[in-house]
Amino acid sequence: MKLYFVEDQTDHVYLGVRITDILHVEQTPYQKLAVVETVEYGRMLVLDGAIQCTERDEFLYHEMIAHVPLHVHPNPKRVCVIGGGDGGTVREVLRHPSVEEVKHVEIDGAVIEASKKYFPTLSTGFADPRVEVLVTDGVEYIKNTKDYFDVVIIDSTDPVGPAVGLFSQEYYGYVNNALREDGVICAQTESPFANKKLLLKCWKNMRVHFPHVGVTTGYMPTYPTGYWSYTVGSKKHELKANREVNIRGKYFTETIMSTAFDLPPFLEEMLKNA
């Protein structure tokens, strides 16, 4: 008998992944957390029935959400990661030699503990002395921070439950205030196909507070439709590599960065008509 985890990715699309073991299940104060072993993707983290990351494809997401905004900024030293309790984004941020301090703000400490136990290749950054882990509400934390960070990365779950406030126009205003005068924001903004309305909402909300806003995209096989977006805003710098690109990942390269904001015509048209 074959056992499958099935995610309802949209009202009409399901993704089924064959699993061989259920390693951990827990109801946290915020969500239902599960870790399963899959045949195709290795270990997989699931929150409230939605796939968050797998060992096989996580690098595609984490490299894009970290390296694109950190190259838009010419000298990022202080970085804040909101969400991303698996640690993958923090791991990638720490690859930048200029980074001196990372505040990792995650509302659900159980996600961090599960990652430490079951995803050691993602959670390596938690032990780095440059990282301070804060188990608290990312909305309130940013709301009470002023003129401090060079880059803020919003590595949130889908816009449900505790993550809803992280997609609002008001929150992007708080992030603007938390950034220094030349700061950069990057937020995961879902699939242009499966969640077009959310992407356009985030695009418009961010443009209220940032003079330079663009969308970059990448592959993510286990996320809805396999095509993902990240919206980047800058208070001062143009949306391009504003320093030399010396990082080469499994997906991210200098070439990827040089074309990061060159969108396919259908997506350009979508944003133009927003």
TILO-122954 format. One record per residue (C-alpha): residue in one letter; x, z, y negated. Coordinates in steps of 0.1 Angstrom, whole numbers, always signed. Layout:
# TILO-122954
+---------+-------+-------+-------+
: residuo :  east :    up : north :
+---------+-------+-------+-------+
:       a :     X :     Z :     Y :
...
+---------+-------+-------+-------+
***
This chain:
# TILO-122954
+---------+-------+-------+-------+
: residuo :  east :    up : north :
+---------+-------+-------+-------+
:       m :    +0 :    +0 :    +0 :
:       k :   +12 :    -9 :   -35 :
:       l :    +7 :   +15 :   -64 :
:       y :    +4 :    +1 :  -100 :
:       f :    +4 :   +17 :  -134 :
:       v :   -21 :    -4 :  -156 :
:       e :   -21 :    -3 :  -194 :
:       d :   -51 :   -16 :  -214 :
:       q :   -30 :   -35 :  -239 :
:       t :   -60 :   -50 :  -257 :
:       d :   -97 :   -50 :  -250 :
:       h :   -92 :   -81 :  -228 :
:       v :   -56 :   -79 :  -216 :
:       y :   -41 :   -56 :  -190 :
:       l :    -5 :   -51 :  -179 :
:       g :    +1 :   -38 :  -144 :
:       v :   +35 :   -25 :  -133 :
:       r :   +43 :   -16 :   -97 :
:       i :   +55 :   +20 :   -94 :
:       t :   +73 :   +38 :   -66 :
:       d :   +72 :   +74 :   -78 :
:       i :   +55 :   +96 :  -104 :
:       l :   +84 :  +118 :  -117 :
:       h :   +66 :  +139 :  -143 :
:       v :   +31 :  +144 :  -158 :
:       e :   +23 :  +168 :  -186 :
:       q :    -4 :  +174 :  -211 :
:       t :   +15 :  +183 :  -243 :
:       p :    -3 :  +197 :  -274 :
:       y :    -5 :  +162 :  -287 :
:       q :    -7 :  +137 :  -259 :
:       k :    -5 :  +131 :  -221 :
:       l :   +31 :  +124 :  -211 :
:       a :   +42 :  +107 :  -179 :
:       v :   +74 :   +94 :  -165 :
:       v :   +72 :   +70 :  -136 :
:       e :   +97 :   +50 :  -115 :
:       t :   +89 :   +12 :  -115 :
:       v :  +102 :   -16 :   -93 :
:       e :  +107 :   -41 :  -121 :
:       y :  +118 :   -20 :  -151 :
:       g :  +133 :   +12 :  -138 :
:       r :  +120 :   +45 :  -153 :
:       m :   +92 :   +42 :  -177 :
:       l :   +79 :   +66 :  -204 :
:       v :   +41 :   +66 :  -209 :
:       l :   +22 :   +84 :  -237 :
:       d :   -16 :   +85 :  -236 :
:       g :   -16 :   +56 :  -212 :
:       a :    +6 :   +34 :  -234 :
:       i :   +41 :   +23 :  -224 :
:       q :   +67 :   +36 :  -248 :
:       c :  +100 :   +25 :  -232 :
:       t :  +116 :   +14 :  -199 :
:       e :  +152 :   +15 :  -189 :
:       r :  +154 :   -22 :  -185 :
:       d :  +140 :   -35 :  -218 :
:       e :  +143 :    -6 :  -243 :
:       f :  +174 :   -21 :  -260 :
:       l :  +154 :   -50 :  -274 :
:       y :  +132 :   -27 :  -295 :
:       h :  +158 :    +0 :  -304 :
:       e :  +185 :   -25 :  -315 :
:       m :  +161 :   -43 :  -338 :
:       i :  +144 :   -13 :  -354 :
:       a :  +178 :    +3 :  -361 :
:       h :  +203 :   -24 :  -369 :
:       v :  +183 :   -47 :  -392 :
:       p :  +175 :   -20 :  -418 :
:       l :  +210 :    -4 :  -415 :
:       h :  +225 :   -38 :  -424 :
:       v :  +202 :   -44 :  -453 :
:       h :  +217 :   -12 :  -468 :
:       p :  +253 :   -18 :  -479 :
:       n :  +265 :   +17 :  -470 :
:       p :  +240 :   +39 :  -451 :
:       k :  +252 :   +75 :  -448 :
:       r :  +220 :   +96 :  -445 :
:       v :  +193 :   +83 :  -421 :
:       c :  +160 :   +97 :  -410 :
:       v :  +143 :   +87 :  -378 :
:       i :  +106 :   +96 :  -377 :
:       g :   +92 :   +96 :  -341 :
:       g :  +112 :   +80 :  -314 :
:       g :  +114 :  +111 :  -292 :
:       d :  +131 :   +91 :  -264 :
:       g :  +163 :   +90 :  -286 :
:       g :  +169 :   +52 :  -283 :
:       t :  +167 :   +46 :  -321 :
:       v :  +190 :   +75 :  -329 :
:       r :  +215 :   +62 :  -303 :
:       e :  +217 :   +29 :  -321 :
:       v :  +218 :   +44 :  -356 :
:       l :  +249 :   +63 :  -345 :
:       r :  +268 :   +31 :  -337 :
:       h :  +272 :   +26 :  -375 :
:       p :  +305 :   +42 :  -386 :
:       s :  +292 :   +49 :  -421 :
:       v :  +264 :   +71 :  -409 :
:       e :  +273 :  +108 :  -416 :
:       e :  +239 :  +125 :  -410 :
:       v :  +208 :  +117 :  -390 :
:       k :  +176 :  +138 :  -393 :
:       h :  +155 :  +131 :  -362 :
:       v :  +119 :  +142 :  -369 :
:       e :   +96 :  +143 :  -338 :
:       i :   +63 :  +161 :  -337 :
:       d :   +62 :  +165 :  -299 :
:       g :   +92 :  +183 :  -285 :
:       a :   +81 :  +176 :  -250 :
:       v :   +90 :  +139 :  -254 :
:       i :  +125 :  +149 :  -264 :
:       e :  +129 :  +172 :  -234 :
:       a :  +115 :  +146 :  -210 :
:       s :  +140 :  +120 :  -224 :
:       k :  +169 :  +143 :  -219 :
:       k :  +159 :  +149 :  -183 :
:       y :  +148 :  +114 :  -172 :
:       f :  +164 :   +90 :  -197 :
:       p :  +201 :  +100 :  -202 :
:       t :  +211 :   +65 :  -214 :
:       l :  +186 :   +68 :  -243 :
:       s :  +191 :  +104 :  -252 :
:       t :  +229 :  +105 :  -256 :
:       g :  +226 :  +108 :  -294 :
:       f :  +209 :  +142 :  -293 :
:       a :  +243 :  +158 :  -286 :
:       d :  +261 :  +141 :  -315 :
:       p :  +271 :  +166 :  -342 :
:       r :  +257 :  +143 :  -369 :
:       v :  +222 :  +146 :  -355 :
:       e :  +197 :  +174 :  -364 :
:       v :  +166 :  +173 :  -344 :
:       l :  +135 :  +187 :  -362 :
:       v :  +104 :  +192 :  -341 :
:       t :   +78 :  +190 :  -368 :
:       d :   +52 :  +167 :  -385 :
:       g :   +69 :  +135 :  -399 :
:       v :   +42 :  +131 :  -426 :
:       e :   +48 :  +166 :  -440 :
:       y :   +86 :  +164 :  -437 :
:       i :   +89 :  +132 :  -456 :
:       k :   +62 :  +144 :  -482 :
:       n :   +85 :  +173 :  -490 :
:       t :  +118 :  +154 :  -492 :
:       k :  +130 :  +138 :  -524 :
:       d :  +158 :  +113 :  -532 :
:       y :  +178 :  +121 :  -501 :
:       f :  +180 :   +93 :  -475 :
:       d :  +196 :   +59 :  -475 :
:       v :  +174 :   +46 :  -447 :
:       v :  +142 :   +59 :  -431 :
:       i :  +131 :   +44 :  -398 :
:       i :   +95 :   +50 :  -386 :
:       d :   +97 :   +47 :  -349 :
:       s :   +61 :   +57 :  -342 :
:       t :   +37 :   +54 :  -313 :
:       d :    +6 :   +32 :  -317 :
:       p :   -16 :   +41 :  -347 :
:       v :   -37 :   +67 :  -328 :
:       g :   -36 :  +105 :  -327 :
:       p :    -7 :  +121 :  -345 :
:       a :    +8 :   +88 :  -355 :
:       v :   -21 :   +75 :  -376 :
:       g :    -8 :   +88 :  -409 :
:       l :   +25 :   +71 :  -405 :
:       f :   +10 :   +37 :  -412 :
:       s :    -8 :   +45 :  -445 :
:       q :    +0 :   +33 :  -480 :
:       e :    +2 :   +69 :  -491 :
:       y :   +29 :   +76 :  -465 :
:       y :   +50 :   +47 :  -476 :
:       g :   +49 :   +62 :  -511 :
:       y :   +62 :   +94 :  -497 :
:       v :   +90 :   +75 :  -480 :
:       n :   +99 :   +58 :  -513 :
:       n :  +103 :   +92 :  -529 :
:       a :  +124 :  +105 :  -500 :
:       l :  +148 :   +75 :  -503 :
:       r :  +176 :   +73 :  -528 :
:       e :  +175 :   +47 :  -555 :
:       d :  +187 :   +19 :  -532 :
:       g :  +170 :   +31 :  -501 :
:       v :  +155 :   +10 :  -472 :
:       i :  +125 :   +16 :  -450 :
:       c :  +118 :    +1 :  -416 :
:       a :   +86 :    +6 :  -396 :
:       q :   +74 :    -7 :  -362 :
:       t :   +43 :   -27 :  -370 :
:       e :   +29 :   -38 :  -336 :
:       s :   +23 :   -73 :  -323 :
:       p :   +12 :  -102 :  -346 :
:       f :   -11 :  -113 :  -318 :
:       a :   -25 :   -81 :  -304 :
:       n :   -27 :   -61 :  -336 :
:       k :   -27 :   -87 :  -365 :
:       k :   -48 :   -64 :  -387 :
:       l :   -24 :   -35 :  -385 :
:       l :    +6 :   -57 :  -393 :
:       l :   -11 :   -72 :  -424 :
:       k :   -22 :   -37 :  -435 :
:       c :   +13 :   -23 :  -432 :
:       w :   +27 :   -54 :  -450 :
:       k :    +3 :   -50 :  -479 :
:       n :    +8 :   -12 :  -480 :
:       m :   +45 :   -14 :  -481 :
:       r :   +45 :   -40 :  -509 :
:       v :   +27 :   -15 :  -532 :
:       h :   +58 :    +8 :  -532 :
:       f :   +88 :   -16 :  -525 :
:       p :   +98 :   -47 :  -544 :
:       h :  +115 :   -63 :  -514 :
:       v :   +94 :   -65 :  -482 :
:       g :   +98 :   -86 :  -452 :
:       v :   +89 :   -88 :  -415 :
:       t :  +113 :   -94 :  -387 :
:       t :  +103 :   -99 :  -350 :
:       g :  +117 :   -97 :  -316 :
:       y :  +109 :   -98 :  -279 :
:       m :   +96 :   -67 :  -261 :
:       p :   +83 :   -76 :  -226 :
:       t :   +64 :   -44 :  -218 :
:       y :   +46 :   -42 :  -252 :
:       p :   +14 :   -60 :  -258 :
:       t :   +20 :   -98 :  -258 :
:       g :   +58 :   -93 :  -255 :
:       y :   +63 :  -101 :  -292 :
:       w :   +69 :   -73 :  -317 :
:       s :   +72 :   -69 :  -354 :
:       y :   +91 :   -46 :  -377 :
:       t :   +84 :   -44 :  -414 :
:       v :  +113 :   -37 :  -438 :
:       g :  +111 :   -26 :  -474 :
:       s :  +140 :   -22 :  -499 :
:       k :  +140 :    -5 :  -533 :
:       k :  +169 :   -26 :  -546 :
:       h :  +188 :   -48 :  -521 :
:       e :  +177 :   -82 :  -510 :
:       l :  +165 :   -85 :  -473 :
:       k :  +197 :   -98 :  -458 :
:       a :  +230 :   -85 :  -444 :
:       n :  +245 :   -67 :  -473 :
:       r :  +277 :   -58 :  -455 :
:       e :  +297 :   -73 :  -426 :
:       v :  +279 :   -72 :  -392 :
:       n :  +303 :   -58 :  -367 :
:       i :  +278 :   -46 :  -342 :
:       r :  +270 :   -67 :  -311 :
:       g :  +244 :   -53 :  -288 :
:       k :  +226 :   -66 :  -258 :
:       y :  +202 :   -84 :  -281 :
:       f :  +213 :   -78 :  -317 :
:       t :  +241 :  -100 :  -330 :
:       e :  +254 :  -113 :  -363 :
:       t :  +234 :  -145 :  -358 :
:       i :  +202 :  -125 :  -351 :
:       m :  +208 :  -106 :  -384 :
:       s :  +214 :  -138 :  -404 :
:       t :  +180 :  -152 :  -394 :
:       a :  +161 :  -119 :  -391 :
:       f :  +137 :  -126 :  -419 :
:       d :  +132 :  -163 :  -411 :
:       l :   +97 :  -163 :  -396 :
:       p :   +79 :  -189 :  -376 :
:       p :   +54 :  -209 :  -397 :
:       f :   +23 :  -193 :  -381 :
:       l :   +35 :  -158 :  -392 :
:       e :   +46 :  -170 :  -426 :
:       e :   +11 :  -184 :  -431 :
:       m :    -5 :  -152 :  -418 :
:       l :   +14 :  -130 :  -444 :
:       k :    +8 :  -155 :  -472 :
:       n :   -29 :  -153 :  -466 :
:       a :   -30 :  -115 :  -463 :
+---------+-------+-------+-------+
***
